[in-house]
Amino acid sequence: MKRGGLISLTSSGLYCKAGDFYVDPWKPVKRAVVTHAHADHAYRGHGSYLVAEPGRLLSQARLGEEARVESAPYGKTVDINGVSVSFHPAGHVLGSAQVRIEHKGEIWVVSGDYKLTPDPTCEPFEPVRCHHFITEATFGLPVYRWPKPEEVFGEIDSWWRRNRERGKASVILAYSLGKAQRILASVDPTIGPIFTHGAVERLNEAYRESGVRLPKTTYAGSVTKKSEFAGSLIVAPPSAQQAVGWLRRFGNYSTGFASGWMMVRGARRQRAVDRGFVVSDHADWPELMTAIKAAEAETVYVTHGFSPEVVRWLNEQGTNAVELKTKFVGDAVEETLPPEEAPE
C-alpha cells in the first residue's frame, strides 16, 4: 500500500495510525471499526467495536453480550482522534457498510463486502467518492453475471411447489447471516410452512428486532413429528449438509443450494444437491466495475477472490490498481453447527 498513507496493512489488519484504529482486524486490537457481522470481518476479542447502527443487534448477537459494540447511523461522521469516519450502505447484508475515512484532505473507502443487486433485507449500495478505494473481488471474473432476483426466487418457489405436490420437504442451504434472511424475505410464504435451522432462527430474531420483515418461521428442532415437514421449506446453513442425522428428520426431502458459485457448471454436482440457485450477497463482474468506476479513486486496492485478474483488467483499462493480500475470505465462510443441531 502507499507508504505513509492514511491506511496501512499490518499483521493485525488494515490500520489507521492517525486515528489509532483498525478496520475489520483479524487479531485482537483495542479499537475495531467493522464493516459487517460476517465472521471473516467481525472477529471476537477486540476491546471495542464501532459498527453501522442497522447492524448493531446483529453484531451483538454474533460477538456475544460481553462485546462492547458501539454504533453510528449511516452518513453520520464520527471523530476518532481527529480522523473523520462514517458508514455508508454496502448492500451486502443487514448493517453492512463501507467505511469512509478522511484526514487532512485524504479520503479512503474500505468497502468490505458489497453488492448492487436489490435486497429487501438491507439498504442499497451507496457510491462514495474517494482517493483510495479498497474493494473485494470474490466473483471478479466476467463469467459471473447474476440473473434478475425475481427470476431466481421464482425458480425457488417453483421447486418448492413441485416438492410440496410430491409430499417432499424442500431443504435449501444458504449462509445463516444474510443470504438465509434474503431468501425468507423473497420467497412466497403462502406455498407452505417454513422451518429453520437453529443458526438461522437465532439471527432471524436479530433481523426482526432491527425492523426487517420476515415471514413466520419455526425452529426445526422444536418439531417432533416428521410428517409436519412434508411440503415445507427448511432453510439451513451449508454445514447442515454434513449432519446426516439432522437431515433425516425431514423424511422425504429435496436439497437446494443458494450461492453465486452455482453459476459455474458442475458446482451443483460437487455440492451433491438436487438444485442449485444463483443467489449471492457479493457483487458480480458488472457490479464490481460499476462500483469501482463510481468511486473515482486514484488507486484501487483489490482483495480476496479473483484479485489478480481484477487488478490486471483495471490496469489494462488505465486504472491504477494494486492487489492487497488480506485474510478476508468472502463467500468461503461456512458456519459450524451449534450444539443443539449436532449430528444425532
C-alpha positions in Angstrom: 0.0 0.0 0.0 1.0 3.6 -0.3 3.9 4.3 2.1 2.9 7.0 4.6 -0.7 6.8 3.5 -3.7 7.1 5.9 -4.3 3.4 5.8 -1.6 0.7 6.1 -1.7 -3.1 6.1 -0.3 -4.7 9.3 -0.2 -8.2 10.7 -3.4 -7.4 12.5 -5.3 -5.9 9.6 -5.9 -2.5 8.0 -4.7 0.2 10.3 -5.2 3.9 10.5 -2.3 5.3 12.5 -3.6 8.8 12.7 -6.8 7.6 14.4 -5.3 4.6 16.1 -8.0 2.2 15.0 -8.3 -0.8 12.7 -10.9 -1.8 10.1 -12.0 -5.4 10.1 -8.9 -6.6 12.0 -8.2 -10.3 12.3 -6.2 -10.2 15.5 -7.4 -8.7 18.9 -6.9 -4.9 18.9 -8.0 -2.0 21.2 -10.4 -0.4 18.7 -12.0 -2.0 15.7 -14.2 -0.3 13.0 -16.2 -3.2 11.5 -17.9 -3.3 8.1 -20.4 -6.0 8.9 -21.1 -9.0 11.1 -19.8 -11.9 9.0 -17.2 -14.0 10.8 -14.3 -13.1 8.4 -14.8 -9.4 9.2 -16.1 -9.3 12.8 -13.7 -11.2 14.9 -14.1 -11.8 18.6 -11.7 -10.4 21.2 -11.4 -6.7 20.3 -11.5 -4.0 23.0 -14.4 -2.2 21.3 -16.3 -2.3 18.1 -17.8 0.5 16.0 -20.5 -0.6 13.5 -23.3 0.9 11.4 -26.4 1.3 13.5 -28.6 -1.0 11.4 -26.3 -3.9 12.1 -25.8 -3.3 15.9 -28.1 -6.0 17.1 -26.8 -8.4 14.6 -23.2 -7.7 15.6 -24.0 -8.1 19.2 -25.7 -11.5 18.5 -22.6 -12.7 16.7 -20.0 -11.3 19.0 -21.7 -12.0 22.3 -23.3 -9.9 25.0 -19.9 -9.2 26.6 -18.6 -7.4 23.5 -18.5 -3.6 23.7 -20.4 -2.7 20.5 -21.0 1.0 19.6 -22.8 2.2 16.5 -23.3 5.2 14.3 -26.1 5.9 11.7 -25.3 5.7 8.0 -23.8 9.0 6.9 -23.0 10.4 10.3 -19.4 11.5 10.8 -17.6 10.2 13.9 -14.4 11.8 15.1 -11.7 9.3 16.2 -8.6 11.0 17.4 -9.0 13.7 14.8 -9.9 11.4 11.9 -13.4 11.6 10.3 -15.1 8.2 10.0 -18.5 7.5 8.5 -20.5 4.4 7.4 -22.3 4.2 4.0 -24.6 1.3 2.9 -22.8 -1.6 1.2 -25.9 -3.6 0.2 -24.3 -6.9 1.3 -26.3 -7.9 4.4 -28.2 -6.1 7.2 -26.0 -3.3 8.6 -23.2 -3.8 6.1 -21.2 -0.7 5.4 -18.4 0.9 3.5 -16.1 2.8 5.9 -15.2 6.3 4.7 -12.0 7.6 6.4 -10.8 11.2 6.0 -7.8 13.0 7.4 -6.1 16.2 6.2 -7.9 16.0 2.8 -7.0 12.4 2.1 -10.0 10.1 1.7 -10.1 6.3 1.8 -13.0 3.9 1.5 -12.9 0.4 2.8 -15.9 -1.2 1.1 -15.9 -4.5 2.9 -18.2 -6.9 1.0 -20.9 -5.4 -1.2 -23.4 -5.9 -3.9 -25.6 -3.6 -6.1 -28.4 -6.2 -6.6 -31.7 -5.1 -4.8 -32.2 -6.9 -1.5 -35.3 -6.4 0.7 -33.3 -7.1 3.9 -30.8 -4.3 3.7 -30.2 -0.8 2.4 -28.9 -0.5 -1.1 -25.3 0.2 -2.0 -24.3 3.9 -2.0 -21.3 5.0 -4.2 -18.7 7.0 -2.2 -16.1 9.1 -4.0 -12.6 8.8 -2.6 -8.9 9.0 -3.4 -8.2 5.3 -2.4 -10.8 2.5 -2.7 -10.4 -1.0 -1.2 -12.7 -3.5 -3.0 -13.4 -7.2 -2.8 -13.2 -9.4 -5.9 -15.0 -12.6 -4.7 -16.7 -13.0 -8.1 -14.2 -10.9 -10.1 -14.5 -12.7 -13.5 -16.7 -11.7 -16.4 -18.5 -15.1 -16.3 -20.2 -14.0 -13.1 -23.3 -12.0 -14.0 -26.3 -12.5 -11.7 -29.7 -13.2 -13.1 -32.6 -10.9 -12.0 -33.7 -11.7 -8.4 -37.3 -12.2 -9.4 -36.2 -14.9 -11.8 -34.2 -16.8 -9.2 -36.7 -16.6 -6.5 -39.4 -17.6 -9.0 -37.3 -20.8 -9.6 -37.1 -21.4 -5.9 -40.8 -21.0 -5.5 -41.5 -23.4 -8.4 -39.1 -26.0 -6.9 -40.8 -25.7 -3.5 -44.3 -26.1 -5.1 -43.3 -29.2 -7.0 -41.8 -30.8 -4.0 -44.9 -29.9 -2.0 -47.1 -31.6 -4.6 -45.0 -34.7 -4.2 -45.1 -34.6 -0.4 -41.4 -33.7 -0.1 -39.7 -31.2 2.1 -37.5 -28.6 0.4 -34.2 -28.1 2.2 -32.4 -25.0 0.9 -28.8 -24.4 2.1 -27.7 -20.8 2.5 -25.4 -18.9 4.8 -27.2 -18.2 8.1 -26.4 -14.5 8.1 -27.8 -12.5 5.2 -28.5 -15.0 2.5 -30.9 -17.0 4.6 -32.9 -13.9 5.5 -32.9 -12.6 1.9 -34.4 -15.9 0.8 -37.0 -15.8 3.5 -38.0 -12.3 2.6 -38.2 -13.1 -1.1 -40.0 -16.5 -1.4 -43.8 -16.9 -1.5 -44.8 -17.8 2.1 -48.2 -18.9 1.0 -46.8 -22.1 -0.5 -46.4 -23.8 2.8 -44.8 -23.7 6.3 -41.2 -22.5 6.7 -38.8 -24.1 9.2 -35.3 -23.0 10.1 -32.0 -24.4 11.4 -31.1 -23.1 14.8 -28.3 -20.9 13.5 -30.7 -19.3 11.1 -33.5 -18.8 13.6 -31.2 -17.1 16.1 -30.2 -14.5 13.5 -33.8 -14.1 12.3 -34.6 -12.7 15.7 -31.9 -10.0 15.4 -33.2 -9.1 11.9 -36.8 -8.8 13.2 -35.7 -6.7 16.2 -33.9 -4.5 13.7 -37.1 -3.9 11.8 -36.7 -6.3 8.8 -39.9 -8.0 7.8 -39.6 -11.8 7.5 -42.4 -14.4 7.1 -43.3 -16.7 10.0 -40.7 -19.3 10.7 -40.4 -22.2 13.1 -37.3 -23.6 14.6 -36.9 -27.1 13.1 -35.6 -28.6 16.4 -38.9 -27.9 18.1 -40.9 -30.2 15.8 -41.4 -33.8 17.0 -43.5 -35.2 14.2 -41.7 -35.9 10.9 -45.0 -35.6 9.0 -45.1 -31.8 9.7 -42.2 -31.2 7.4 -43.9 -32.7 4.3 -44.3 -29.8 1.8 -42.4 -27.3 3.8 -39.4 -25.2 3.2 -36.4 -25.7 5.5 -33.6 -23.0 5.5 -30.3 -24.2 6.9 -26.6 -23.3 6.6 -24.3 -25.2 4.2 -22.7 -27.0 7.2 -26.0 -28.8 7.9 -25.5 -30.9 4.9 -22.8 -32.8 6.7 -25.1 -33.6 9.6 -26.9 -36.6 8.0 -28.8 -37.3 11.2 -30.2 -33.8 11.2 -31.4 -34.1 7.6 -33.1 -37.5 8.2 -35.7 -35.9 10.5 -37.3 -34.4 7.4 -38.3 -37.7 5.9 -38.6 -37.5 2.1 -36.8 -34.3 1.0 -35.0 -32.5 -1.8 -31.9 -30.3 -1.4 -31.1 -27.0 -3.0 -28.0 -24.8 -2.6 -28.1 -20.9 -2.9 -24.8 -19.4 -3.9 -23.1 -17.4 -6.7 -20.9 -20.4 -7.3 -23.9 -22.2 -8.7 -23.4 -20.2 -11.9 -20.4 -22.4 -12.7 -21.1 -25.7 -14.4 -20.6 -28.7 -12.2 -20.9 -26.8 -8.9 -24.3 -28.4 -8.1 -22.8 -31.8 -8.6 -19.8 -31.0 -6.5 -22.1 -29.9 -3.7 -24.2 -33.1 -4.1 -27.5 -31.3 -4.1 -30.6 -31.7 -6.3 -30.9 -28.0 -7.3 -28.5 -25.0 -7.5 -29.8 -21.4 -7.3 -27.7 -18.4 -8.2 -28.1 -16.2 -5.2 -25.1 -14.2 -4.0 -24.6 -11.4 -1.4 -21.5 -10.2 -3.4 -21.1 -8.1 -6.5 -20.9 -9.8 -9.8 -18.5 -8.6 -12.5 -20.6 -5.7 -13.9 -21.4 -4.5 -10.3 -17.7 -4.6 -9.4 -16.8 -2.4 -12.4 -19.7 -0.1 -11.7 -18.8 0.4 -8.1 -15.1 0.9 -8.8 -15.9 3.5 -11.6 -18.3 5.4 -9.3 -15.6 5.7 -6.6 -13.4 7.8 -9.0 -10.4 6.7 -7.0 -6.7 7.4 -7.8 -5.8 4.0 -6.6 -7.9 0.8 -6.3 -6.8 -1.9 -3.9 -8.3 -5.3 -4.6 -8.5 -8.1 -2.1 -9.5 -11.8 -2.0 -11.3 -13.8 -4.6 -10.1 -13.1 -8.2 -8.0 -10.1 -7.2 -5.0 -10.8 -9.6 -7.5 -10.9 -12.5 -9.3 -7.8 -11.5 -6.1 -5.9 -10.9 -4.7 -6.9 -14.4 -8.0 -5.8 -16.1 -8.2 -2.5 -14.3 -4.6 -1.7 -15.1 -5.2 -2.5 -18.8 -8.1 -0.1 -18.7 -6.0 2.7 -17.3 -7.0 2.5 -13.7 -4.1 2.3 -11.1 -4.9 -1.0 -9.3 -2.9 -2.9 -6.7 -3.5 -6.4 -5.2 -4.0 -6.3 -1.4 -3.5 -9.6 0.4 -5.7 -9.7 3.5 -7.4 -12.5 5.4 -10.9 -11.6 4.2 -12.3 -14.7 2.5 -15.6 -13.6 1.2 -18.1 -16.3 0.3 -15.9 -19.2 1.5 -17.0 -18.9 5.2 -19.4 -21.6 6.4 -21.0 -21.6 9.9 -20.4 -24.6 12.2 -23.4 -26.4 13.7 -24.5 -25.2 17.2 -24.7 -28.0 19.9 -28.5 -28.4 19.5 -28.1 -29.1 15.8 -25.2 -31.5 16.0 -25.5 -34.9 14.2 -27.6 -37.3 16.2 
